[in-house]
Amino acid sequence: MFSIKVPCRTSHLSDAVSPVNKDLADITRWCYKNSLLENPDKTKVLFVGVPQLLRSLPLLPPVMLSGQEIKPYHLQKILE
């Protein structure tokens, strides 16, 4: 399991997707060179923030892994 963290403001979220896609492409190339396969069907994208901001997220460019769009994972849990 790995994670790519890109802290940013909601207004700059679209700009943050491009470096994430580049990092995922680098990981795909590394896996290929090392005879490994990643599984896009088991890969999740999670946006973390306060509920009010998450509800107002703009339409974002897709996050891609091995040519497949990774759908955002919606987790809502109040931590105390």
C-alpha positions as a Python dict, from the first residue, in 0.01 Angstrom:
ca = {
    (1, 'M'): (0, 0, 0),
    (2, 'F'): (122, 349, -77),
    (3, 'S'): (-18, 696, -52),
    (4, 'I'): (44, 1017, -235),
    (5, 'K'): (-41, 1322, -29),
    (6, 'V'): (-89, 1657, -197),
    (7, 'P'): (-200, 1924, 48),
    (8, 'C'): (-376, 2210, -129),
    (9, 'R'): (-662, 2452, -106),
    (10, 'T'): (-994, 2356, -261),
    (11, 'S'): (-950, 2627, -523),
    (12, 'H'): (-623, 2462, -640),
    (13, 'L'): (-745, 2103, -635),
    (14, 'S'): (-753, 2075, -1014),
    (15, 'D'): (-385, 2173, -1024),
    (16, 'A'): (-302, 1899, -773),
    (17, 'V'): (-441, 1617, -990),
    (18, 'S'): (-171, 1658, -1256),
    (19, 'P'): (125, 1579, -1025),
    (20, 'V'): (-69, 1287, -876),
    (21, 'N'): (-123, 1143, -1225),
    (22, 'K'): (249, 1190, -1299),
    (23, 'D'): (344, 1009, -976),
    (24, 'L'): (105, 724, -1057),
    (25, 'A'): (255, 695, -1407),
    (26, 'D'): (602, 676, -1248),
    (27, 'I'): (481, 402, -1014),
    (28, 'T'): (332, 211, -1309),
    (29, 'R'): (665, 228, -1495),
    (30, 'W'): (854, 114, -1184),
    (31, 'C'): (615, -178, -1136),
    (32, 'Y'): (653, -280, -1500),
    (33, 'K'): (1034, -269, -1479),
    (34, 'N'): (1022, -485, -1164),
    (35, 'S'): (771, -739, -1301),
    (36, 'L'): (493, -620, -1073),
    (37, 'L'): (133, -532, -1150),
    (38, 'E'): (-78, -274, -974),
    (39, 'N'): (-453, -326, -962),
    (40, 'P'): (-652, -15, -1061),
    (41, 'D'): (-974, -187, -947),
    (42, 'K'): (-842, -194, -590),
    (43, 'T'): (-694, 156, -597),
    (44, 'K'): (-880, 438, -424),
    (45, 'V'): (-856, 816, -425),
    (46, 'L'): (-957, 984, -102),
    (47, 'F'): (-1003, 1356, -58),
    (48, 'V'): (-972, 1459, 305),
    (49, 'G'): (-1124, 1776, 443),
    (50, 'V'): (-1410, 1922, 640),
    (51, 'P'): (-1754, 1809, 515),
    (52, 'Q'): (-1859, 2158, 403),
    (53, 'L'): (-1560, 2186, 170),
    (54, 'L'): (-1583, 1830, 42),
    (55, 'R'): (-1946, 1886, -61),
    (56, 'S'): (-1843, 2188, -266),
    (57, 'L'): (-1559, 2020, -457),
    (58, 'P'): (-1541, 2130, -821),
    (59, 'L'): (-1550, 1884, -1108),
    (60, 'L'): (-1196, 1750, -1120),
    (61, 'P'): (-983, 1598, -1395),
    (62, 'P'): (-971, 1220, -1354),
    (63, 'V'): (-700, 1047, -1151),
    (64, 'M'): (-557, 776, -1379),
    (65, 'L'): (-370, 451, -1311),
    (66, 'S'): (-267, 220, -1596),
    (67, 'G'): (-509, 395, -1829),
    (68, 'Q'): (-808, 351, -1597),
    (69, 'E'): (-987, 628, -1413),
    (70, 'I'): (-974, 588, -1036),
    (71, 'K'): (-1302, 687, -877),
    (72, 'P'): (-1293, 892, -556),
    (73, 'Y'): (-1368, 699, -239),
    (74, 'H'): (-1625, 861, -16),
    (75, 'L'): (-1568, 804, 352),
    (76, 'Q'): (-1753, 1006, 605),
    (77, 'K'): (-1667, 952, 967),
    (78, 'I'): (-1658, 1196, 1251),
    (79, 'L'): (-1344, 1151, 1458),
    (80, 'E'): (-1360, 1265, 1817),
}
